């Protein structure tokens, strides 16, 4: 992996998984799996990833059916 890509994928110190997911969603709608993969790549834990994606789904920001 290139250095710049590595830096972008690493979890920013102090950034919550929700903040990372919301930033990822600003460009375009994403599927649940895309958000999960992005957060995994940012090195968030499995529980953090699932809780974040579940919450985003609950509030309608991630909706595979509409995608």
QUIGI-V990918 format. One record per backbone hydrogen bond with DSSP energy under -1.0 kcal/mol. CO is the residue of the C=O (numbers start at 0). NH is the residue of the N-H. If there is no record, write none. Layout:
BEGIN
co,nh
CO,NH
CO,NH
END
This chain:
BEGIN
co,nh
1,5
2,6
3,7
4,8
5,9
11,14
15,19
16,20
17,21
18,22
19,23
20,24
30,34
31,35
32,36
33,37
34,38
35,39
36,40
37,41
38,43
39,42
44,48
45,49
46,50
47,51
48,52
49,53
50,54
51,55
52,56
53,57
54,58
55,60
55,61
56,59
62,66
END
